[in-house]
């Protein structure tokens, strides 16, 4: 049974019901027709759901999930259509019929917008199921999750705007005077645009970030001398989770207008430096060997970068720079601390004289030298 057959049979049934209830008062006839329309709409919805479930594969495909998620809104939409079709047989005044038809039309448009939002949300969830943010190498996952979530907000906003526009277009004054209203609102539009410039700039920045992706979810960044991770990207602002669990709120436009550091732009792998300031008598080669031993025994090291060099000479110390690498910023921070601690402990145990020392030259006055020589001669 297709939709046209069902509607024709429903019209015939409602016509028969109206003809055989001419003896009843108008309110009773109206209730009977409404009840019949509701029952027929619910039967049609159950039949359509059963047919679609039989046609579609048993796997949890997008259409199957969409059918389950939109079961309530589609049922209400069919009920609204049935009530709209039954209005012609309900004994109502013309004004009342027009008002009810207007209400049912708006309700149907709102339900269609609701179904569209559910479909967008479900499509986003199905697409993002293949990406896991909690893995070590999550660069591709962060790229797709960031892009899809930002675009989803934009598409949701567009769906809401279209739904509201269609609902407003059902009113005759809006359709009749829409052009003149838009033409006369030119100056007001300019004023409103200037007032809403920060909001619009953030919305445009959100689209730019979704396309170019200077930042992604869980990127390690430094903003305004604060280090943290991108926790959330909304349509107007970005939430940074700082290292001490504070939250920093930054406008989206900031990331398109001002410089910032992104530690995980291309990959999560990072190289860090550990500086030691030691005495000139320090055995550099022995410390280099100890660095390799420390790194090989650490689970934080990714096995790629291990280097120790004398990077500078100060007045009383030399500067040793140890370069190490790790899989992400958190592991790198812990690895740097571990290397620093173990190298200092090694120097304290094996080469305590290599630690920084202050040298003082004591010069005795001339009389003291003469007295010391006479005492030696005597």
C-alpha positions in Angstrom: 0.0 0.0 0.0 1.5 3.3 -1.1 0.8 6.8 0.4 -1.8 7.8 -2.2 -3.8 4.6 -1.7 -3.8 5.1 2.0 -4.9 8.7 1.7 -7.7 7.8 -0.7 -8.9 5.1 1.6 -8.6 7.4 4.6 -10.7 10.0 2.8 -13.3 7.4 1.9 -13.4 6.2 5.5 -13.8 9.7 6.9 -16.5 10.5 4.4 -18.4 7.4 5.4 -18.0 8.4 9.0 -19.4 11.9 8.4 -22.3 10.6 6.4 -23.3 8.1 9.0 -23.1 10.4 12.0 -25.3 13.2 10.7 -27.6 12.6 13.6 -24.9 13.4 16.1 -23.9 16.9 17.3 -21.0 18.7 15.7 -18.6 18.3 18.6 -19.2 14.5 18.7 -18.6 14.3 14.9 -15.4 16.2 15.2 -14.1 14.0 18.0 -15.0 10.9 16.0 -13.2 12.1 12.9 -10.1 13.2 14.9 -10.0 9.8 16.6 -10.3 7.9 13.3 -7.6 10.1 11.8 -5.3 9.3 14.7 -5.9 5.6 14.6 -5.3 5.5 10.8 -2.1 7.5 11.1 -0.7 5.2 13.8 -1.6 2.2 11.8 0.1 3.6 8.7 3.3 4.5 10.8 3.5 0.9 12.2 3.1 -0.5 8.6 5.8 1.8 7.2 8.2 1.0 10.0 7.7 -2.7 9.5 8.2 -2.4 5.8 11.4 -0.4 6.1 12.9 -2.7 8.7 12.2 -5.7 6.4 13.8 -3.9 3.3 16.9 -2.7 5.1 19.7 -5.1 6.1 19.9 -6.3 9.7 23.2 -4.5 10.2 23.3 -1.3 12.1 23.5 0.9 9.1 22.8 4.7 9.1 19.3 4.3 7.7 18.5 1.6 10.3 19.7 3.8 13.2 17.9 6.8 11.7 14.6 4.9 11.6 15.0 4.0 15.3 16.0 7.5 16.4 13.2 9.3 14.4 10.4 6.9 15.3 8.7 9.4 17.6 9.0 12.5 15.3 7.9 10.6 12.2 4.9 9.2 14.1 3.9 12.8 15.1 4.4 14.0 11.6 2.0 11.4 10.2 -0.5 12.3 12.9 -0.2 16.0 11.9 -0.7 15.1 8.2 -3.7 12.9 9.1 -5.3 15.7 11.2 -4.7 18.2 8.4 -6.4 15.9 5.9 -9.3 15.4 8.3 -10.0 19.1 8.7 -12.1 19.2 5.5 -14.6 16.8 7.1 -14.7 18.4 10.6 -17.6 20.9 10.9 -15.7 24.1 11.7 -16.1 27.7 10.9 -13.8 28.9 8.0 -11.7 31.0 10.3 -11.2 28.2 12.8 -10.3 25.8 9.9 -7.7 28.3 8.6 -6.2 28.8 12.1 -6.0 25.0 12.7 -4.5 24.4 9.3 -1.9 27.1 10.0 -1.0 25.5 13.4 -0.7 22.0 11.8 1.5 23.3 9.0 3.9 24.9 11.4 3.9 21.8 13.6 4.8 19.7 10.5 7.6 22.0 9.5 9.0 21.9 13.1 8.9 18.1 13.1 10.8 18.1 9.8 13.5 20.3 11.3 13.6 18.1 14.3 14.2 15.0 12.1 16.9 16.9 10.2 18.7 17.7 13.4 18.5 14.0 14.5 19.8 12.9 11.1 22.8 15.4 11.3 23.7 14.2 14.8 23.4 10.6 13.9 25.5 11.0 10.7 28.2 12.7 12.8 28.2 10.0 15.4 28.4 7.2 12.8 31.2 8.9 10.9 33.3 9.5 14.1 32.9 6.0 15.4 36.0 4.9 13.4 38.3 7.4 15.2 39.6 7.1 18.7 41.0 10.1 20.6 42.4 8.0 23.4 45.1 6.3 21.3 48.7 7.3 21.3 48.9 8.2 17.6 45.6 10.2 17.4 46.6 12.9 14.9 44.2 11.7 12.2 41.4 11.2 14.7 41.8 14.7 16.2 41.8 16.1 12.7 38.5 14.5 11.7 36.8 15.0 15.0 37.6 18.7 15.1 36.5 19.2 11.5 33.2 17.3 11.8 32.2 18.8 15.1 32.7 22.4 14.0 30.9 21.7 10.7 28.1 20.0 12.6 27.4 23.1 14.6 27.3 25.2 11.4 24.9 22.7 9.7 22.7 22.6 12.8 22.4 26.4 12.8 21.6 26.3 9.1 18.9 23.7 9.7 17.3 25.8 12.5 17.4 28.9 10.3 15.7 27.1 7.4 13.1 25.6 9.7 12.2 29.0 11.2 12.2 30.6 7.8 9.7 28.0 6.4 7.5 28.4 9.5 7.4 32.2 9.0 6.7 31.8 5.3 3.4 30.2 6.2 2.1 33.6 7.3 0.7 35.6 4.5 2.0 39.0 5.6 5.6 37.7 5.8 5.4 36.3 2.2 3.7 39.4 0.9 5.9 42.0 2.5 9.1 40.1 2.8 10.8 41.9 -0.1 9.9 45.3 1.1 10.9 44.5 4.7 14.3 43.3 3.5 14.7 46.4 1.4 13.7 48.8 4.2 15.9 47.0 6.7 19.2 48.0 4.9 20.3 50.6 7.4 19.2 48.5 10.4 21.1 45.6 9.0 24.3 47.6 8.8 23.9 48.7 12.4 23.1 45.2 13.5 26.0 43.9 11.6 28.4 46.3 13.3 27.0 45.4 16.7 27.3 41.7 16.0 30.7 41.9 14.4 32.5 39.9 17.3 29.9 37.1 17.0 30.1 37.0 13.2 33.9 37.1 13.3 34.0 34.1 15.7 31.5 32.2 13.5 33.6 32.8 10.4 36.8 31.9 12.3 35.1 28.6 13.3 34.6 27.7 9.6 38.2 28.7 8.8 39.4 26.5 11.7 37.3 23.6 10.5 38.9 23.9 7.0 42.5 24.8 7.7 42.7 23.3 11.2 45.4 25.3 12.9 44.2 23.7 16.1 42.5 20.3 16.8 40.9 18.7 19.8 43.6 17.6 22.4 46.3 19.6 20.7 49.0 20.8 23.1 49.3 24.6 22.7 50.8 27.6 24.4 48.5 30.6 24.5 49.4 33.8 26.4 52.3 32.0 28.1 49.9 29.3 29.3 50.4 25.7 28.4 47.4 23.4 28.0 45.3 21.2 25.7 42.4 22.0 23.5 39.5 20.5 25.4 36.5 21.9 23.5 35.9 24.0 20.4 32.5 25.7 20.2 31.1 28.0 17.6 32.4 31.1 19.4 35.2 30.1 21.8 37.8 27.5 22.6 38.3 25.9 26.0 41.9 25.2 27.1 42.6 22.6 29.8 45.7 24.0 31.5 48.3 21.8 33.1 47.0 22.6 36.6 43.4 21.7 35.6 42.3 25.3 35.2 40.2 26.2 32.2 41.1 29.1 29.9 38.4 30.5 27.6 39.7 32.0 24.3 37.7 33.5 21.5 37.8 31.6 18.2 39.0 34.6 16.4 42.2 34.7 18.6 43.6 31.6 16.8 43.1 33.3 13.4 44.5 36.7 14.3 47.3 36.2 16.9 50.3 33.9 17.0 50.4 30.9 19.4 52.4 27.7 19.8 50.9 24.3 18.7 53.1 21.5 20.0 51.2 18.8 18.1 50.4 20.4 14.7 52.0 17.7 12.6 52.4 14.9 15.1 52.4 14.3 18.8 56.1 13.4 18.9 58.2 16.1 20.6 61.9 16.8 21.4 62.8 18.4 24.7 66.0 19.7 26.2 67.5 19.2 29.7 70.2 21.7 30.7 72.9 21.0 33.3 75.5 23.6 34.6 78.6 21.8 35.7 82.2 22.4 36.6 84.9 22.6 33.8 86.4 19.3 35.1 83.2 17.4 34.3 83.8 14.1 32.3 81.3 14.9 29.4 81.8 11.5 27.7 80.9 9.6 30.9 77.7 11.7 31.3 76.8 11.0 27.7 77.1 7.3 28.3 74.9 7.6 31.5 72.3 9.5 29.5 71.9 6.6 27.0 71.6 4.2 29.9 68.9 6.2 31.5 66.9 6.6 28.3 67.2 2.9 27.4 65.8 1.9 30.8 62.9 4.4 30.6 59.5 3.5 29.1 58.9 7.2 28.3 61.6 7.4 25.6 60.5 6.7 22.0 64.0 5.6 21.0 64.5 8.3 18.4 66.5 11.3 19.8 69.3 11.0 22.4 72.1 13.6 22.3 74.4 15.4 24.8 76.5 18.4 23.9 78.4 21.2 25.6 76.2 24.0 24.4 77.8 27.0 26.2 80.6 28.1 28.5 79.9 30.4 31.4 82.4 32.1 33.7 82.6 29.3 36.2 80.5 26.5 34.6 79.9 24.8 31.3 76.4 24.2 29.9 75.4 20.7 28.9 72.3 20.2 26.8 70.7 16.8 26.6 68.1 16.4 23.8 65.5 13.6 24.3 62.3 12.7 22.5 59.0 11.2 23.5 55.7 10.2 22.0 53.7 13.2 23.3 54.0 16.3 25.5 53.0 14.6 28.7 55.6 11.8 28.3 58.2 14.3 27.3 57.8 16.4 30.4 58.1 13.3 32.7 61.1 12.1 30.7 62.9 15.4 31.0 62.3 15.4 34.8 63.5 11.8 35.0 66.7 12.4 33.0 67.5 15.5 35.1 67.0 13.7 38.4 69.1 10.6 37.5 71.9 12.6 35.9 72.2 14.7 39.1 72.1 11.6 41.3 74.8 10.0 39.1 77.1 13.1 39.4 76.5 13.3 43.2 77.6 9.6 43.6 80.3 9.2 40.9 81.7 12.7 40.2 80.8 15.1 43.1 83.6 17.5 42.0 81.8 18.0 38.7 79.0 19.9 40.4 79.3 23.7 40.3 81.9 25.0 42.7 83.1 28.5 43.6 86.9 28.9 43.4 88.5 31.5 45.7 92.1 32.6 45.5 93.5 33.8 48.9 96.3 36.4 48.6 98.3 37.2 51.8 99.7 40.7 52.5 103.5 41.2 52.0 104.4 41.3 55.7 102.8 37.9 56.1 105.0 36.4 53.4 108.2 37.8 55.2 107.1 36.4 58.5 106.4 33.0 57.0 109.9 32.9 55.4 111.7 33.7 58.6 109.7 31.1 60.5 110.8 28.5 57.9 114.4 29.6 58.1 114.4 29.3 61.9 
